[in-house]
Amino acid sequence: MEGVPRVPEQRRAEQSATLRFSVLGPVRAWRGEQPVPTGSPQQRALLAALLLREGRTATAAELIDALWGEEPPSQALAAVRTYASRLRKALDPGVLVSESGGYAVRGPGEGALDLAEAQELAARAEKARSAGDLCQARELLRRALALWDGEPLAGVPGPYAEAQRVRLEEWRLQLLESCLDMDLEQGCHAEAVSELTALTAAHPLRERLRELLMLALYRSGRQAEALAVYADTRRLLADELGVDPRPELRELQQRILQADPALAEPSSPAAEPAVVAVRPAQLPATVPDFTGRSSFVAELSEVLASAEGRVMAVSALAGIGGVGKTTLAVHVAHQARAAFPDGQLYVDLQGAGSRAAEPETVLGSFLRALGTADTAIPESLEERAALYRSVLDGRRVLVLLDNARDAAQVRPLLPGTDGCAALVTSRVRMVDLAGAHLVDLDVMSPDEALSLFTRIVGEERVASEREAALDVVAACGFLPLAIRIAASRLAARRTWTVSVLAAKLADERRRLDELQAGDLAVKATFELGYGQLEPAQARAFRLLGLADGPDMSLEAAAAVLDLPVDDTEDLLESLVDTSLLESAAPGRYRFHDLVRLYARACAERDEHPPGERESAMSRLLDFYLATAAGVYAIERPGDRLVDHLEPTAFPGLRFSDRRAARDWLYAEADCLLACVRQSVGNSGLRRAVDLLWAAKDLAESGANGLGYGAAATAAREAAQTRDDARAEARARITLTEAHLVAGRFAQADEEAKHAASLIADFGDAALNCWVPNHCGVIAVYRNRHDEGAAFLQQAITNFRLDGNLAGEASALCNLSRSHLALGDTASAIDLAQQGVDIYDRLGHTLRGANGRYALGLALAQAEELDEAAEQFTQALGGFRESRQRLWEGMTIFRLAEVGLATNKPAPAAALAEQSLALLRGIGGDWRLGNVLTLLGKALHQVDQVDRAKACWHDALSLYEALGAAEADEVQELLLPTRTAQSVR
């Protein structure tokens, strides 16, 4: 309670809390989390002056000058002493001290002053940048910048505070420039454009910001705008200062005009691995055309180089057959040979075959190679291993153990002495090999694969058919063995072209048969691993290979195998250990493309009864449909679509919250859509179509629009082929969704009309609701507003008959758009509010955001701009939470419109840039043209005239290609007589 004296224990507790200060904003102090009063503005000015001296003493005269300058009041000295006394009482004892006729702030520890913390972060960022760690440097700078809380020393009077404000703001801008510079170095140019647009509007004469904006725009593919920034800058500098742009800016303009390739992307070439002189010994010969793998070579070479001074350096390479483990290991061993002058040992342990080498036999061979007489070699494994280690004592020997079966086979063969090293290759990941440096060897990168193919085939043959060569290495799954076989076949057949080989490999059913040459065959390599599987492992391998998705979750795999999740995980992890399956991420698994083809061939050959293959895929489809329906129900409470979907026999996952449900949907998007495409050609057609409908958020988000549209097209064509009108109508309505999101309104119109004609012949409650709803939306987009209103009114009636409140709210909000276009603003507001009220009662986050977007449009047209901005802001939060990138971008666009209408062009331009970054690649050219038009208007009002024109030219090109009426408005904007006032 106020006025009650604190007991000593309370005072001690308060004083033990950390004292903190801030000057990068208002001058404030805290003890722990409790604010400490800092007094009047002049008293805060005194505190700021002392804090900024970083513990040094300030004389009374200096403080008077800092607070009042050349005209101090007559009692200035007394005032300084009073302020100091009050601060000393408010702060901890010993913090504000008097000495030598002046004052100082002492005692606050590390992190007690926000400015000192920012300086420390900036220094660490500079150190990280010098070391080449740009990610760390950017993170540190962003943390430093986040310490600013508005204007530094806000509200603090006096000439000293004013000078420090200027200094600190200049430093903040320098940090921002450094941070944005690193953003561009790391390729984040599109993200930087929005921030730079706002900064250049706020600081129009700061040339470094203009330079960064030009570079960001150029790397975003916006060359005309980049050049327009230079033109705006040159004109502004001439008008305001009578000077030309600095040389760096002029040079950048010339490089952009010349399309300098070095500007396209930042270049940070990786250092080439050091080449070590090689000497042949017991190692096999390295392949003369060894290609790529530079990072692995460097990593393994570093481990081997560390053998001196260690008990032993061991690296274990694991990977599928044919990935090049032996080739890489032999290559690295040759490079490291000079570091092991006492010899290099090699053995093929034949671990992938049925008769793996016995360790005692190998030890006998090694001992002989090291000079041990046959008569001195003991019989038992233990004695041979002990002698082997004794012989190696004091020597520097490299041991290459190739094609190991498991860690038990390897352990007796390890040197175990200082200065020696071992390289092990195996299809099994040797997690139980103590102290080993584990390396998982993956397939080659596309560039490496093409390089290997070219070295074998010859530059001349590949140069003229580069695209076909890329098709060949892709068909080989970038697997080195497959590429070597394919290239060797082509090299041996001078009459073949690369295209002939690509055509042969395009047939997936024959691809493995084509990939064999002489005693090399990809299929034979996989057979070795498959032949060692237990029956349950072999079944899992076969059935999991049937699915087309890029990978598979543990739960989906359990559905395919019809097993509990725990048992499934055990099987899948055992397959990972054999390198026949890869662990893509925790709980996710994938096949190499060629291994998948082999697994399918095994399924056709070995799976009995044959119907189990179809049953496995049916269970997977059921799993996806049941789970997606559950996600839909969580996202849209009260929406009855889930009641009208096809029933499923196999259960799906159940989620307790929206976030987990939404995470699942987007994580499974590619696999789910692959399952749809794979299932439309069989008895799963109707379930596959309903899976698309239940997963409609994938289309609406914009992130998976292309894949969703392709799957919907495949479903429609399959339904037409099978003459299934119900499946066709539902497929067409999902395709309508995809076209609407992509801004393809004519195609959406065609699909919706087809769906409407089909449902006349059969009853389908879901289609009876959603078809007129979609027809109404399309009619509004295509300016057929009376027709749209009629459709939407029918949709409202049908949703009510079905008891679908969420659907009713959707149609009400869509009808609001129609009334808005017809000029009935009051009705539009009322309809949208009705929709929002329903969504709020149902607890809709995503659809509530749609409703608020519609309400914001109506309020904006009614010129209730503050309320419109509030609705758009709330909608934006909902769209972001639901990962609806398209509608996030559109809502930011609407906020930019409101900003421009309220005479805030600089924030409007920054918002339009954000919208542009989100909508590129989704939403269609019409929406993109709208954003570019608005961005041009905002830029025009902040006197970036040339850049504004560049935006309008881009918008005009988009509109003219579409035949859109908006082209007329943009042509008017481009007339030379337009002024800033006329484009508001």
N, C-alpha and C positions, 0 to 999 in steps of 0.2 A: 504493500500500500504506500501511496505517496506520503511523504512526511515522516514515515517511521524510520528511525535510525537503524543502519545496518550493523549487525554484530560483527566482531572481528573475523569470524569464520567466513561470513559472506564476502567481506572485503578481500580476504586472502584468495578465495575461490575466484572472484572476479579478476583480481590482478594476475592470477596464474594463467588466465586465458591469453591467447596470442593477440597482440596488438597489431592491427593492420591499417594501412593508409592507401588512399587512391588519389591520384592527380590527373589520370587520363579520363577525365570527366569531371563531375563536381568534386571539390576537395572534401573528402570524407574520412572518417576513422571508425574502426570497429574494435571491440574487445571480444574476441571469439566471434559469435554471430550477433552480438548486441551493438547497435550504433552508439558511438561516443559523440556527444555534442561538441561541435567545433566553433560555435559562436557566430558573431557577425561577419559580414563579407570581409571587412578589414582584418579581423582576427584570422579568418581562413587564408587571407592573402599572406599574413605573417607565417602561418603554418606551412603554406605552399613554398614560400621562399626558403624556409629552413629545410624542408624535405628535399627540395631540388638541389640543395648543396651537398647532399649525400654524406652527412655527418660533419662537414666542415663548419667552422664557426663563422657567423655573419656578425659584423659589428653593428652597433645601433645605427650609425650613420648609413650603412649600406641598407639596412632594413627600412629606414625612413625613406631613402631614395627609391627603394623597391615599391613601397606602398603609395607614395605621393609624388615622386619625381621632383621637379625643380621648384614646386610651390607647396611645401609641406605646411600643415597648420602650426600655429604657435606652440601648441602643446603636444607636438608630434612625439617627442621622446617619452613623455609621460604616458601617452597612448600606447606606444610600443611596449612599455613595461607592464601596463595593465593587461594588454592582450597576452603577453608572455605569462603573466601570473595566472590568468584564467586557464590558459592551455595547460600549464604545469599541473593545476589541480585536476583537470579533466583527464589527463593522460596518466600513465603509470609513473611511479617515482623513478627519477633518474633518466627519464626519456628526454625531457626538455631541460637542458642545463645552461647555467650562466657561467661564462668564463671570459676573461680579458675584455670586459665591458661589452660583450656581445652574447649571442645565444647560439645553441646548436641542438639538433635532434640526434640523440644517440640511443643505441640499445636495440631497436627493432631488428629482428634476425632476418635470415634469408627468406625471401618471399613476402616480407612485410610491406613493401611498397610496390604498387602495380608497375610503375615505370621501371624499377630495377629488375622486376621479373621479365618485363618485355625486353629489356636490354640483354638479359641473360639468354632468353629464348632466341633473340635475333643473332647473338654471337654463336650460339650452338647451330643455328640454321646455316650460317655462313660456313662454319666448319664442316657441316654435313654436305653442303653444296660443293665445297672444295674437294671433298673426298668422293664426289660423284654420286652421293645418295640423295637424289632429288626428292624422292617420296618423303624421306625424313625431314629434309629441309623445308618442303612445302608445309608439312604438318606443323613444324615448329613455328613457322612464320604465321600460319593461320591462328595458332594459339596466342601468339604475341598480339596480333591484330584484334583478336576477340577481347583483349583487356581494355580496349577503348570503350568508353560508355558515353558517347556523345562528344561534345567539344571539350578539349582538355582545359582544366582550371575554370570550368564553366561558372560564370557569375562572380569570379574573383576580380576585384578592381586593381588598378595600379599599372604603371608602365612595365614593371618587371613581369607581371603575369601576362600582359599583352604580348611581350616579346617571346615569352616561353610558349604561349599558345601557338604563335606562328611557327616556332621551331618544332614543336611536337607535331603539329599538323603536317609540316613538310616531311618530317621523319616518317609519319604514318603513310604518307603518299609514296615515299621511297620504298617502304616495306611492301606496300601493295603492288608497286611496279615490279619489285623483285619476285614476289609471289606469282603474279600473272605471267612474268617472263618464264618462270619455271613451269607454270601450267602449259605454256606453249611448247616448251622444250619437251614435255611429256605427252604432247599430242592432244591436250584438252582444249583445242581451239574453239570448238563449237560452244562449250560451256563458258568460255571466257568472254565471248562476244557480248552477252547481255550485261555483264558487270562492267566491261569497258565502255559500252554505250552510255551507261549511266554516269560513269566517271568522267568521260569526255564532255558530257553535257554539263556536269557540275564544275569541271576545271577545263574550260575550252582552250586555254592558252598553254596547257601542259603538253609539250610536243612528244614526250616519251610515251604518254598514254595514247596519243594518236598513232604513234608508230606501232605500238602493240596491237591496237585495234585494226590497223591495216593488215598486219601479219595474220591476226586471227581470222579476219574476213577472207583473206586470200586462201588460207588453208582450209576454210570452210567451203571453198568453191565459189566464193562471191567476189570475183576479181573486180567487177565494175564498181561495186560498193567500196572496195579497198582503195581504188584509184579516186573515187569520189571523196573519200575522207581526206586524201592529200589535197584535192582541189579546195575543199572547204577550209582546210587548215591554212593553206597559202593565202586564200582570200581574207580569212579572219586576221592572220598576223599582219598582213599588209594594211588592213583597215584600222586595227587597234594599235599596232606598234610600229608600223612602217618598216617591217623587216621581212626577210625571206625565211622559209623553213630551214632548220639546221641541216648540215650536210648528211647526217644519218638518215633523215627523213627523205631527202631528195634521192639518196642512193637506193633506198628501199622502193621508192616509186619506180625508178628505172629498172630495178630487178623484177618488179611485178609486171611492168610493161613487156619485158623480155621473157617472161615466164621462166625465170631462173629455176632450174630443177632443184637447186639446193634449198630453195625456200619452201618446197612442198611439205617436207617433214623434217623435224630436227634429226640430226645425225649424231649418234654416239656409238661409233664402231667399237665392237668388242676387241679387246687385245687378243692377238693371235697367240695360241699356246706356244710356249718355248719348244723349239725343236731340239731334241736330244740326239746326239750321235748314236747310231745303232751298230751293234756288232752281232752277227749271227752266232748262235750257240745251239742248245738243244731245242730252241723254240722253232715251231714251223715257220715257213716263209710267210711274210705279210703279203697281202694281195696288193698288186701294183696300182690298182684303181681304187684304193681306199678313199672314201668320200665322206665329208661332213663329220658329224659327231664331235665337233670341236669342244663343246662344253663338257661332254663326258670324258674326252681325252684329257682335258685340263684338270678335271676333278680327280680322275684316277691317277694321273701323273703326280698331282699334289700329295695324294695319300702315299704313293710309293716313295716320293722324295722325303717323306717324313720318317722313313724306316730307320735312318741313322739316329741313334740315341734312344730308340724305343725298343721294347722287348720284341715287337713284331708288328708289321703293318699288314692288315688283311682287308682286301676288298672282295665282295661277293656280288657278281652281276647276275641278275635274274631277268627272265623274259620268255616269251613264247618261242617255239621253234622257228628258226628262220629270221629272227629279228637282228642277228648279227653279233651275238654275244662273243663267240670265239674270234671272229674277225676283229672286233674292237679290242678284246683282251690281248691278242697276239700283237696288234699294232701298238698298243700302249706298252707292252712288255719290251718290244724292240726299241721303242723310244727311250725307255728307262734302263736299257741294258748297261750303259756306261756306268750307272750308279751301283751296279752289282758285279764288280770285276771278278768275283770268285765263281761265277757261273749262273746259268739259268736252266732250271729243270722244267720239263713239260710232260704231261700225261693226259690222255683221253680216258676219263673214268667210265665212259659208256653208260652213264646213269639213266639215259632215256631208253635204253634197250632192256631186253629181258635178262641179260647176263652182265651186270655191272662189275667193274674191276674190283677185286678184293684188295683192301688196303695193304695187307702183308706182302702181296705180290708186287704192288707198286713200290713199297718201301725197299724191297730187294733190288728192284731196278734202279731206284734213286741211289742206294748205297753203292752199287757198282759204278754208276756214273760219277760218284764222288771219290772213287779210287779205293773203295773197300774190296778186299779180296773175297771171293765166294766162300772160302773156308772160314772167314771171320764173320759172316752174316748169320745171326742166330735164327732159330726156327719160329719162335712165337711172335705174335704181333706186338705185344708189349715190349719185348726185348729189342726188336727191330726199331720200334719208334724211339726207344731210349738211345740206341746207338746212333740213329739218324740225327737226333738233336745234338748228341755229343760231337759227331763229325762236323756239324754246321757251326759249332761254337767258335766264335772269333772270325767267321767268314761272313761275307756279304753275298747272299744268294737270293735270287728271285725264283719262286716256284709258281708255275702256272698249272692249275688243276682244272682241266676243261671238262664240261659236261658231267658235273657231279650229280649223284642221285639224291643225297641228303647230307646234313651236317655230320651225321655219325660216320659216313664214309670219308669225310674230309678231315676230321679232327686229328687222327693219327699222322696225317701227312703234313701238318703245319710245322714250320721250322721252330717257332717258339723261342728264338734267340735274338739278341740285339743285332740290328743291322740287316736282318733278313726280312723278306716280304713275300706275301702270297696273293695271287690273283685267282679267284674261283669263279667259274661260270656254271649256271644251273638253270633248269626250268623252274625249280622250286626256290621260293624266297627263304633264305636261311636266317630266319629271325632267331633261331636257337644256336647260332654260331657266335659265341661270346666274343665281344670286342671287334666284330667285323664291321667294316664300313659298307653298308648295303646300298646297292645301286639298282634301280628298276629301269631296265632299258626298254624304251618305247620305240615305235616305228620311226622312220625318218620324217623330217619335215618335207613338204612338197618341193622346196628348192633343192634340198639334199637329194631327194629321190630322182628329180629330173637330172641333176648333175651326174649321179651314178649311171643312169640310163644312157646319158649322152656320152660318157667316157667309154662305155662298152660298144655302143652302136656307131658312134662317130658324129662329130659336130655337123657335118654337111647334111646327113640324112635327117637329123632332128631339127635343124634350123628352119627348114622349109615347112615342117609340119609340127610346130611347137604345140599347138592346141591338141593334136592327136597324141603327142607324146605325154602331155599332161593327163589325158584320158587314160593312157596305158598305166602310168604310175599310180593313178587314183584307183584303177581297177585292181591293181596289185596291193591295194591297201597300204601303200608306202612301206611294205615289208621288204627288207633288203634281199632276202632269198628269192622272193617272187619277182622282184625287179631284175635281178641278175639272170634268172631263168628266161624271162620274157625278152630281155635285151639280147641274151645269147642266141635265142631262137631267131630273132630278127637279124642279128649280125651274120648268122649262117645262111640266110636266105636273101640273096642280093636282089631277087625279083620282087620281094615283098616291100610294100611301103609301110610307114608307121601307121597309117590309117587302116591298112589291112589287119595289122596286129590288134589295133584298138577295137575294130569290129568283132574280131574273134573273142576278145576278152569281155565284150559288152554283154554277152549271153551268160547270165549268172549260173545257169544250170550246167554249162560246160566249162566255166572259167577254171575250176581246179584241174580239169583234165588237160586244159591248154597249158597250164603252168608246170610243165615238166620238160626237161631237156637232159638227155644222157642219164646219168645216175642221180640227177637232182630232180626232186619233185616236192612241191609244197604239200600235197596230200600225204605223201609218205612221212613227212616230218610230223604232221599232226597225228597220223596213225600211231606213232610211237607213244605219244602222250595219252591218247584215247585208250589204247590197249592196256594201260596200267591202271585205269579207273576201276573202282568198285562198282557193282551193279547200280546202286542208288546214285552214285556220282554220274555214271554214264547216262542214266535216265534223265537226270537233271540237265546235263550237258545237252542232250538231244532236244528236250522239250523247250528249254529256255531259248535255244537258237531259232525257234520258229517265229518269235515276235520280231517285228520290223523296227521297233523304236531304237533310238540311239543308245539308250541304256535301259535299266529296269530297276525299280525300287525293290527292296526286300519283300514288302507286302504284296506287290504285284507278282513277284516270283513265287511266293507262297500260294497265290491263287492258281498260277499256271501248274504248279506241281501238286496242288491239292494236299498241302502239308501244313502243319503248324509253323508259325514264323520262326520259332527257335530252331526247329529241325531244319528248316530251309536255310537259315543262316549258317548252320554248321556245314551243310552241303556246299553252299556257295563259297564259303571261306576256304574249304578244302580244294575247290576248283581253282580259286585264286592262287593257292599255294603251288598248284601244278602249272600255273601260267596259261591255262586254257581259258581262263576268265580273268577280267581285270576289275579291280575295285575302283570305280570312277570317283567315289566319294563315300563317306560313311553311310552305309545303308543303301548304296547304289552300285550296280554292276553292269559291265558291258563286255561284248565280244569284239575282237578284231574282226573286220569285215570278212576276211577269208576264213577265219575260224568259224564264224557264223554259217558261212556256206557249207563248210565241212560238217558242222553240227546238224544242219538240215539234211544233208546227204545221209548222215548216220540215222537220222529220224526216219527217213523214207526206207532205209535198208533194215534197220534193227528194231523199230518201235512196233510192238505187238500188244493188243490188236491195233491195226492201222487207225481205227476210229479214235484212239486216244489223242492223236495229234489235233483233230478237230475239237475234241472235248477240252483240251488244254487251252486252245485259243478262245473257246466259248466262255470258259471260266474267267479268262483275262478280260474279255469284253464285259461280262457281268460285273466284275470287280470295278472296272472303270465307270460303268454306267451307274451302279448303285452308289459309289462314292461321290461322283459328280452330282447326282441328284441330291445327296445329302448336303453338299456344298451349296447348291442352288437354294435349298430350303433355308439354310442358315443365313445366306445373303439376302433372301427375299421372303421374310416371314409373311404368311398369308397368301402367297402366290400359289395357285393350285396347279400350275403346270406339272409339278412332280407327281400329281395324282393321275395324270394322263399319259405318263411314260410307260414304255413296255416293262413288264415285270421281269425280275432277274431271279435266277436260282442260286447264284453264289453271292454271298454278302460283300458289302464294301466296308470301308473305314467309317468310323463315327467320330465326329469332332465336338469338342466342348466349347469352342469359341471361334469367332469369325476369322481371326488372324491365322490360326492353324489350318482352317479349312481353305482359306485363300492361298496360303503358302503351298498347300498340297496341289491346288489346281494349277498354279503357274509353274511349280516344279515339274509337274507331270505333263505339261502342255504338249511337248513334242511326242512323247510316248503315247499319250491319249489320242492325238490326231493320227499318228501312225496306225494305231489300233483301228480307228475308224476306217481309214483307207484300206486296210487289210481285210476288214470284216464285211464291207459292203458287197463283196462278190459271192458271199455264201449265205447260209441260213441266218446269219446275224445282221442282215441288212437293216431291219426295222430298229433293232437295238442300237446299231451304229449311228443311224440318223438321230435317234433320241439322245444318244450321248453327245452329239454335236449341239443339239438344242439345249441340253442341260448345261453345257460348257460355253454358252454364248458369251460369257464375260471375256473369253479369250479373243473373240472378235472385237468386242466393244473396247477392250483396253488398247487396241492398236498394236500391241507388242507381237501378237501371233496372227495378225490379219491375213498374211499371205498363206500360211499353212492352213488356217481355218477355211479360207476360201477354196483352196485346192481340195481339201477333204470334202467340203460341201458339194463342189462340182462333181467329184467322183461319186458321191452318194446319189446325186440327182441322176447321173448317167446310168448308174447301176439300177436304180428304181425304174427308169424308163425301159431299160433292157428287159427287166423282169415284169413289166406291165403292172407294177404295184403303185396304184394311184395315191394311196395314203402315204406311203414312204416318199413318193415323189413330191407331194405337196409339202410335207414336212422338210424335206431336203431343200426345196425351193425357198421356204421361209427362212431357213438358216443361211442360204446363199444371199437372200435379200439383206440379212443382217450384215454380212461381210461387205456387200456392195455399198450399203449406207455408210458404214464406218470409213470406207475408202473414198467416199465422195463420188462413187460411180452411180449417179442417181438414175440415169436412163436404164442401165442394166438392172438396178434394183426394181425399177418400175416394171420391167418386163417379167422378172421372176415373180413378183408379187401378183401380177395379173394372171400369170399361169397358175399360181397356187389357188387364187380365187376361183378360176374356172374349174379346177379339179375338185374342190370341196363341195361343189354343188351336187355331186353324185353320191356322197356318203356323209354320214354324220361324224364330226370330230370336234368335240367341245373346245379343245385347245386351239385348233386352227380357226374355228368360227370366231374366236376372240382376237387372235393375234394377226390374222390376215388383214381384216379391215383396219386394225391399228397401224400396221405397216403401210398399207395403201394410203391411209390418211397422212402419215408422216411424209411419204414420198410426194404426195400431191402438194403439200405445203412447200417442200423444197423446190418443187417445179412450178410454183406460183399458180397452182390450180386450187385456190383457197376455198371456194364454195364446195367443190368436190371433196377436198380434204376434210372440211367440217362435217360433211354428211357421213363419210367413212368413219370418222372418229366418234361421232354420235352413235353409230351402229356398234362400234367396238365397246363403248361404255355400256350400252344395253346388254350386249352379250357377256361382258365380264360380270355384270350384276347378276345375270341369269345363272352364271357358273359359280357365283359366290366368291369371285376372285377379287378381293379388295385391292391387292397390290396392282393387278392389271388395270382395274378401274382408275386408280390414281395415275398410272402411266398415261392412259388415254385422256384423262382430264388435263394433264399437263401438256400433252400434245395438242389438244383442242385449244388450249390457251394460246399456243403459237399461231394456230390458224386464225383465231379471233384477233390476235395482235396484227397479223398481216392484213386483215380486213378493216382495221382501224378502230375496232371496238376495244379500247384499252382497258376500260373499267371491267368489262366482262373477262378479258384476258387475265387481269390480276385476280379476280374472284375465282376463276377456274384453277389457276395455278395454286392459289392458297388452299382450295379444297384438296388438291392433290397432295400438297405438303402436309396438311393436317392428317390425311389418311396415313401417309408414310410415317409421320411422327408417332401416331397411335400404334402402328405395327412395329416400330423400332427399326426402320430401314435406314442404314447409313448410306449405302450406295444410291438407292433409288431416291432417298431423301435429298441427296445432292442433285440428282436430275431435276427434282421438283423445285428446289431452290434456284437452280439455273434458269428454269422457265419463269419463275416468279421474278427473278432479277431482270430478265429481258423485258417483262411487262412493266416493271417499275421504272426501268431506264427510259422506256418509250414515254412513260407518263412524266418524265423529268423529275422523278423522285430519286435523285442520283445517290444520295447518302444511303438510303434504304436499299437501293439496288446493289451498291458496293458491299453492304453488309451481307446480303443474300449470296452474292457471288463468292465472298470470302468464306462463308460457311460451306458453300458447295465445294469450293476448292479443297478444303480440309477433308471432306468426304471422298472426293475423287482420288486424292493422294493416298488416303488410307486404303482405298480399294484398288489401287494401282491402275486406275483408268487413265492412261497417259493421254489418250485422245481428248477426253473431256477435261482433264487437267489443263491441257494446252488451250482448249477453247475457252475455259473459264478465265484463264489469265488474259486471253485476248479481250474478253468482255470487260475485265477490270481495266485494261489499257484504254478501251473505248470510254469508260467512265472517267478515267484520268484525263483524257484529252478533252472531254466535254466540260470538265471542271477546271480547265486552264492549267493543267499540270503536265506539260509536254515531256519534260525530261523523265519523270517516273513512268509516264506512258510509254516512252520509247524503250526503256529498260524492260518493262513488262512485255511489250510486243516482241522484243528479242527473245525473252524466255519462251514465249508462245511459239515463236518460229523454230527454236531449237527442239521443242517437244513435238511439233507437228511435221517436221521434215521426215518424209518416208511413210507417214500415216495421215489419214484424213483427206487425202486427195488434193489436187491442184487448186480447186475452187476455194477451199478453206485457206490454203497457203496464199493465194492471191489476196484474199481479204486481209490477212495479217500483214502482208507486205504493203498494201495500200495504207493501212492504218500506221504502220511504222514510218512510211514516207511522210505522212502528215505530221507526226510527232517530231521527226527529225527536221522537217521544214521549219517548224516553230522554234526549234532551238538553234536555228541558223546553220544547219548542216544541209544546205540546199542541194549540193551536187549529189550527196549520198541519198537524199530523199528522192531525187530524180532516178537514181539507179534502182531504188526499190520499186518505184512506179513502173519503170521500164520492164523489170522482171515480172511484176504483177500483170502488166498489159499482155506480155507474151503468154502467160498462163491463161488469161481470160480469152484471148483471141483463139488459142488452140482449142478451148472448150466451146467457143461460140457463146460466151456468157455475156449477159446484158451489162455487167459491171465494167466491161471494157470502155464504155462511153464515159463513165465518170473518171476513169483514170486518164483517158485522153484529154479531158478538160483540165485535170490537174497538171498535166505536162505542158499546157499552153504557157508561153513565156510571160504572159501578163498576170499569172497567178501570184498572189501575195500570201504572206503568212496568215493574215486575217481570213482570207477566202478559203483556206483549207482546214479550218477548224471544224 
